[in-house]
């Protein structure tokens, strides 16, 4: 298959969900825990990836999908939230640290197109050695992502509601 693909290409997946984090870095593992929960409930049109960090090679996986959701821990987040993403206006092409927006920018530069994209963030407080502790946040993020999946078959108003911040931050 050649780049860029057209909308009529056969076999394109509808969704890609990428959980980002370090399994040994406390709350840094929250993104990966979310996708592992989703893997249990996964639909055929959804691909799940669990990665330690974002790399340019992921653009091939992203390119193959209509919609992508990045899931990551965020020290500045007060509660589980989702927001739509656009490509970064100033990607760092030779950096070892890639952001979701940077990958979208790389895709736009190399393929001329990008999928719809969102970032789901979970509040993180402890990045020390060990496992993430808050399963309630993981469950909330899974429900939020499932609402994004459901939104593709309902009105755009529902999608707008799903992409607003959810939760009150009142977890344990």
HELIX and SHEET records of a PDB file:
HELIX    1   1 UNK A   27  UNK A   29  5                                   3    
HELIX    2   2 UNK A   30  UNK A   41  1                                  12    
HELIX    3   3 UNK A   58  UNK A   63  1                                   6    
HELIX    4   4 UNK A  100  UNK A  111  1                                  12    
HELIX    5   5 UNK A  135  UNK A  151  1                                  17    
HELIX    6   6 UNK A  156  UNK A  162  1                                   7    
SHEET    1   A 5 UNK A  46  UNK A  51  0                                        
SHEET    2   A 5 UNK A  13  UNK A  20  1                                        
SHEET    3   A 5 UNK A  65  UNK A  74  1                                        
SHEET    4   A 5 UNK A 116  UNK A 123  1                                        
SHEET    5   A 5 UNK A  81  UNK A  84 -1                                        
SHEET    1   B 2 UNK A  25  UNK A  26  0                                        
SHEET    2   B 2 UNK A 130  UNK A 131  1                                        
END                                                                             
